[in-house]
Amino acid sequence: MRCKEVFEILKRNGWRSLGFQKGHLIMEKDGKTTSIPWHSGQEIAKSTLQSIKKQTGVRFK
C-alpha cells in the first residue's frame, strides 16, 4: 500500500494532517499522533502498516 492510500484512509476516518517532518506526514486525531513515511512511489512496509494500525485503530486492506 502506498503512502497516499494510507493518508486517504486515515483522512476518511477523521485524522487530520499536521504537516511534514523529515520525510514523514504527521497526522492527529483526539490528541493522538502518528507518522506516515512519505516517499513517493514506494510501498509502505507491512510492519509499518501494522504499527500505524495499532496506533490509529484503523484497518487497512
C-alpha positions, 0 to 999 in steps of 0.5 A, a space after each residue: 500500500 502506498 503512502 497516499 492510500 494510507 493518508 486517504 484512509 486515515 483522512 476518511 476516518 477523521 485524522 487530520 494532517 499536521 504537516 511534514 517532518 523529515 520525510 514523514 506526514 504527521 497526522 492527529 486525531 483526539 490528541 493522538 499522533 502518528 507518522 506516515 513515511 512519505 516517499 513517493 512511489 514506494 510501498 509502505 512496509 507491512 510492519 509499518 502498516 501494522 504499527 500505524 494500525 495499532 496506533 490509529 485503530 484503523 484497518 487497512 486492506 
